[in-house]
Amino acid sequence: MQYLAVLGRQPEISLAELQAQFKDVHKISNKVAIFKNDQVPDTNRFGGTLKFAKLLTKMPFDYLISLPEGKITLGVSDYSKKPSKKRAENEALKLKRTMKKRGRNVRVVPNKTPELSTATSHHNQLGEKPRHVELILVEKTWYLSLGAQNITAYAKRDQARPARDAKVGMLPPKLAQILINLCGPLKPGARVLDPFCGTGVVLQEAALMGYTPYGTGLSERMVEYSKKNLAWLASTAGNSANISPRSARLAGLADRAITPVKTGVIAPVASGNINELPAVDVSQGDATSYTWSAPIDAVACETYLGPPMSTPPVDIKLKTAKQECQTIILGFLKNISTQITPGTPLVLAIPAWLRPDNTYSHLNILDEIANLGYNVEKNFGRNNLLYARTGQVVAREIIILRKK
């Protein structure tokens, strides 16, 4: 089946995430890409994709008239290279008139732009409930939306976690998903290590994606934060305000209870089921010297980003921050290189700093990383994998490595 992906606000990162998971992904504009896949993609597992849609094999009217009886909520988005709000509106109203002649009631979701926003699609549950339909037009080809990103769930997982610390930075759940997906396809239950676990965002997203989270952190306080947040996640799994029911089922988190273990491991246990699920292991440890337990199937993390900064740093401050970050990152990669098997993927978010001319200064460590026994993925341009909002002083540069 052919699918369409609506790319996020940083399309090159969105595209890289898709290319890591699917074959033959083709970007057809700055907003959409197409690919073929045997299984239906889940929007809630891809931080960089705003919507997924499948190729509509019928004409739009034929599809709508085949829906079960009842009122239809219809939205139309135009993602053509030259999108038109008027065209989207006209197509929606034309379908409404034609359906009315056949005795079917249709409510049209109004367009403010050629494309319905993610928020509009989500709040109208387009593609998520029966008879709630979003049709996507790309040139002359129609696609049927499978649903938009659950922005309510993302916000909940980001803002409602009981343990948060703005001083150490807050990794967005969407970016955590991107880092994990950039590791490439992983087997169900794969053990994903975050050696800089912070408050546990990568760990929570790994759990929701059906993987086994494994985390370590330098600070005991951050380790405790991770444990509290993972316990909260399990206790609220299945709540639509927190995660999608589908994601809860995939993660095996629905109806779980959290049982603290004497070793400090938080073990999720299925209620009423004697079969204990894999433990979520979170421990204190210095990433430059710690010995992790096997197996490690993938590494996804945000490394140390240096001190928080609200304005572009002066040269001497930048030099100091670079040296500190470089020492920690290279120390970690040297330490773990003997603990993982060849082919193990590592996806790291490392710092880049805004300069007064609005460019970013990077850590020039790729050659040194290669000398430590890693292949550095070079199929993406460096600036294309820079994750930053406008004016952000300390941005995140994503690098993709694989153990030789």
C-alpha positions, 0 to 999 in steps of 0.5 A, a space after each residue: 500500500 502507498 502511504 503519504 506522510 505530512 512532514 513536521 516543521 523541520 522536514 529534513 529531520 522528519 524525512 530522515 526519521 521516515 527513511 530510517 524506518 521505511 524503504 523507498 521514501 520519496 520527498 515530493 515537496 517540503 511538506 509531504 513524502 510518499 512510501 510503500 509499506 505492508 503495515 499501516 504506520 502509526 502516527 503516534 510513534 513518529 515524532 516528526 510526522 504530523 499525519 499519515 494517509 493512505 492512497 485512496 483507491 476510490 473516488 472521494 464520493 464513492 468512498 464517502 457514500 460507502 460509509 455506515 449511516 450517520 452524520 459525516 464530519 469531513 475535512 479536505 486538505 490540499 498539500 499540492 506543490 501550489 496549495 489552494 485554500 479555495 480549492 480545498 473548500 470547493 472540493 469539500 462543499 462539492 462533496 457535501 452537496 453531492 452527498 446531500 442529494 443522496 440523503 447523507 448529512 455532512 459537516 464540513 470542517 472549515 479551512 483557514 489555510 489550504 491544509 487543515 492544521 494538526 490541531 484542527 484535524 486532531 480536535 475534530 478526530 479526523 481519521 480517528 473515529 468512524 465517519 470522521 474523514 480527512 481527504 488529502 489532495 496532492 496534485 490530482 491524487 487523493 489520500 485518506 488520512 489515518 489520523 493526526 498527531 495526538 498533540 493532547 497526549 504529547 503535551 500531557 507526557 511533556 507537561 504533566 510528568 510529576 518530576 521535571 527540571 527546567 534547569 537541565 533542559 526538557 527533551 520534547 517527547 517528539 524528539 525522543 521518538 525521533 532519536 529512537 526511530 533513527 536507530 532503524 527498525 528494532 525488534 519488539 522488546 529491544 533494549 534501548 539504552 539512554 546513558 544520559 537519562 535525565 528525567 526519563 523522556 527517552 525511556 518513557 517513549 521507548 516503553 510506549 513504542 514497545 521497547 525495553 527501556 534501560 537508563 543511567 544518569 550521573 545524578 541520583 536526583 535525575 535517576 529518581 526523577 526518571 523512576 517517578 516519571 516512569 511509574 506515573 506513565 504506567 499508572 496513567 497508561 491508556 488514558 487518552 489524555 496521556 497516550 493513545 490507546 493503540 500506543 498503550 496496547 503496543 507498549 503493553 502498559 495498559 492495566 499495569 501496576 508498578 512494583 518497586 524492586 529492592 534493587 531500585 529497578 521499577 518493574 512493570 507487572 501486568 495486573 492479574 497476570 503472573 507473567 512478569 513483564 521486562 523490568 525498566 532498569 534505571 540506575 546511577 552511573 557516569 556514562 564515561 566509566 559505567 559498565 552496562 549490562 547486556 544486551 544493548 540493542 540500541 542507544 538513543 539519548 540527548 548527551 550533556 548540552 553544557 550550561 543553560 544559556 539565554 544569549 549567544 555566548 562570548 567566545 571564551 565561554 563557548 570554548 569552555 562549553 565546547 571542551 567540556 561537552 566534547 570531553 564527556 561525549 567522546 569519553 562516553 563513546 570510548 567507554 561504550 565501544 567495547 560494550 556493544 556489538 558491531 552493528 549496534 546503532 547509536 543516535 545522539 543529540 549533541 549541542 550546537 550554539 547560536 552565534 550573533 550572526 544567527 548561524 550555529 557553531 558545532 562540535 567538530 568531533 565526527 573524525 574523532 568519533 570515527 577513530 573510536 570505532 564507529 561508522 558515522 552516517 553521512 547521508 544527511 547534511 549536518 545542518 539538516 539534522 539540527 533540531 532547534 526552534 527560532 532563536 534557540 541558543 543551545 540547539 540539538 544536532 542529531 548524529 547517527 552512528 553505528 558500531 563497526 
